[in-house]
Amino acid sequence: MEVWLPVFFAFAMGLALLIYVVLDGYDLGIGILLPLANDEQQDTMIAAIGPFWDANETWIVLGIGILLIAFPLAHGIILSTMYIPVTIMLIGLVMRGIAFDFRSKAVSHHKQMWNYIFFAGSLISSIAQGWMLGIYITGLGSGWINYLFSGLIAITLPALYILLGSAWLLIKTEHELFDKAIGWAQKSILPMGFALLLVSIATPLVSSTIADKWFSFPDSLWLLPIPVLSTGIYLGLLWLVYDTRVLRSPREWLLYAGLIALCVLAAAGLAYSILPDIIIGRMNIWESAASTPSLLFTFWGTAVVLPSILMYTFFVYRIFRGKATTLNYD
């Protein structure tokens, strides 16, 4: 048990954070796009995320909760190193929550202020998450190279979120806002692809541990399908975005599905690069894990909670499927 329990919790934590990026990513992206729309379109954009956005954040709470309970030693090191960006991210999320509620109660001349606060909270949270991911990939290192790399990912992640938000709007909206979402996707997909390419080039340069896994033979053969498939999917997304005939058919969900596949491949590549370490080059999952009795106790709770959240998420998305309707607070 002392061997497979840490593996289970590492998988559960990675799954929770991946689902968070895929789900909360689109509503963070829509928040960033909010100032680019008119008042009526802003209401529709909020309606498109209204039933989901609060529940989407459950996944990051679950992921960090698993880190705390299953890997307490790593949790202490990671969270203390990232104390400032975590605090900034939480401030951004609080700004989003306040703005979401108050924009529905504000008189008309204050409503735009809350829209901008929602935008600012979304952008701040996205940048902070990108910075944290960059610091984590560098093994929690310091120095200008590590900070430059973290800054690169801090720019890349909001670009991905904007594209996810545009893709979600294609699923949930129609007419003029649908056309605007296509335009936003067209403007964001090339910067996102270029930034991802730069991140792929820079990652082995800032981490010798990752470089050894990427370029040592025959281990590199296990990694090869990920960049090949990712490139193919990205080219397919480019075709979808610029030749919009498919997206204007009943298959408007294809862009979002392709982005999910891209995120899954990126997560698989990250897992391959890091595991079995939980802090690159410093600590593996077994060294940082809690005691076996504690993990076994937590296992049964996770075995109930994780499927329950998955079923609840599926239920909510099924109930509120279809196009977003006019926003109404009555």
Order of alpha helices (4+ residues) and beta strands (2+ residues): alpha-alpha-alpha-alpha-alpha-alpha-alpha-alpha-alpha-alpha-alpha-alpha-alpha-beta-beta-alpha-alpha
